Amino acid sequence: MKTRLIYTALVTAAVVALPSCDEKLPDFFSFKKNNNNSETPAVQAQPAEQPSEPEAPATPTADDVSAAVMPQLVSYPWLSAGEISTETNPTESGSLLLTSKIKLTTTEALYRKESAPAAFNVERQAINQSANAAMQPNSAYLLQIGAPTETITDADRAARPLPENLQQMADELRDLAESAVYTVVAPVGTQYEITATMQADKAEGGWVLSNVELQTESLPAPDSVSPESTLPQDAAKLTPDFEESRKNVIREKIAAFNQTAEPYIKGREDEARKTWTEYKARMEEEARKASEVATAAAAAKEQWINHCTAAIATGKVYSGEWTRDTRFGEISIEVTKAEKFENSVQFIGIVYDTKLPEAKLDITGRCEFTQNEDGTSKVDVTIYDGFYDPDQPTAEVFDAKDGVLILSLDSEGKLSGVMTCISWKDEPDKAFKISLAPRTAKKK
């Protein structure tokens, strides 16, 4: 099969159309008679040649190829077509198979958006020492000035955020160090070459090109590059000069950050010292108050112990009344011997009807030094054998083997409570209410 290499060319042809012999001649071809009556044809002007349809070029031209290919490169508006060379191969169907090499040139520089160079962030890290000092928790400053660990609270251990002005400066530095830059992928005038295949069919007056296929692997992907004209106005174009300039800006802003942070950090240190001073003063005050409270409590306890031992003392007599329902009567308790212990005063004595002192029963008791919530101390008394009036209701307790007095000693030295039996715990209404006040014991 014959193959031809076709470069850009334009071939034109014209065909002159003449009238046939059978056509009627126009008037300027009619004969005229001369003076001797002979007829001679009159000479007429020749009619103008009629233009014929131009003959189609033998093969599609470079312009034909360009017209078929360029619409498929709309995604590459930054490319312009240059030299086109084409190989043609006839097919059995009479069509031509075209393989074209098309040279393309960038009409403007192409850039790719990339991460900032790591060197920018290396420069930015010079901010870390000041930033960390500004953000470190109070606990770090407190430990530096000697505050004991046990005095540091959870709030002291929490990191501090940067103040607004320093945070703004830190954010600006981070943007400078990490914001994207644009690097040149292809300078203006960069050339590429692609291959296009297509089918050419001859038509009246020219060629029809179809089934166009492009091999664009050599071209940058349209979504991976940005023409210079589409970049933001303040786009950072990465060049050696730009890189050094950006580093200088970062260094200047770090210096400004450190200068601004210095008094703030000093203020944090002073704040920690003030906190520690206030803490010590507060602890001393609390210790003083606690000591006063403890001293007062000890004094009050000692006073109450003395009150109890004075109330439950040898020879002490209490008289009063008992009541149950509508019944009532008189009753007395006499302490015949009392002895002080660490937490209580224990005693022995007698209980009897006040009007019948000969009828008496032996008792033992214990008065606690610990005060109840109502300010009283518990006095427990156990009743033993003895003499009593069997006609009095109190005989029910005196007859029993488990008779007790459950009393309370108040700050006025009075005793109050109940006289009951342990076995009556489920029958509290059977208990006798007791109310006693101290009186001078009768001389024997």
Secondary structure as GFF3:
##gff-version 3
##sequence-region A 1 444
A	DSSP	beta_strand	4	6	.	.	.	ID=ss1
A	DSSP	three_ten_helix	27	29	.	.	.	ID=ss2
A	DSSP	beta_strand	31	33	.	.	.	ID=ss3
A	DSSP	beta_strand	39	41	.	.	.	ID=ss4
A	DSSP	alpha_helix	62	69	.	.	.	ID=ss5
A	DSSP	three_ten_helix	70	73	.	.	.	ID=ss6
A	DSSP	beta_strand	79	90	.	.	.	ID=ss7
A	DSSP	beta_strand	96	106	.	.	.	ID=ss8
A	DSSP	beta_strand	110	114	.	.	.	ID=ss9
A	DSSP	alpha_helix	118	124	.	.	.	ID=ss10
A	DSSP	three_ten_helix	125	127	.	.	.	ID=ss11
A	DSSP	alpha_helix	128	135	.	.	.	ID=ss12
A	DSSP	alpha_helix	138	144	.	.	.	ID=ss13
A	DSSP	three_ten_helix	149	151	.	.	.	ID=ss14
A	DSSP	alpha_helix	154	157	.	.	.	ID=ss15
A	DSSP	alpha_helix	164	178	.	.	.	ID=ss16
A	DSSP	beta_strand	181	186	.	.	.	ID=ss17
A	DSSP	beta_strand	191	203	.	.	.	ID=ss18
A	DSSP	beta_strand	206	215	.	.	.	ID=ss19
A	DSSP	three_ten_helix	222	224	.	.	.	ID=ss20
A	DSSP	beta_strand	226	227	.	.	.	ID=ss21
A	DSSP	three_ten_helix	228	230	.	.	.	ID=ss22
A	DSSP	alpha_helix	240	311	.	.	.	ID=ss23
A	DSSP	beta_strand	317	324	.	.	.	ID=ss24
A	DSSP	beta_strand	327	340	.	.	.	ID=ss25
A	DSSP	beta_strand	344	353	.	.	.	ID=ss26
A	DSSP	beta_strand	356	368	.	.	.	ID=ss27
A	DSSP	beta_strand	377	386	.	.	.	ID=ss28
A	DSSP	alpha_helix	395	399	.	.	.	ID=ss29
A	DSSP	beta_strand	403	409	.	.	.	ID=ss30
A	DSSP	beta_strand	415	421	.	.	.	ID=ss31
A	DSSP	three_ten_helix	422	424	.	.	.	ID=ss32
A	DSSP	three_ten_helix	428	430	.	.	.	ID=ss33
A	DSSP	beta_strand	432	439	.	.	.	ID=ss34
###
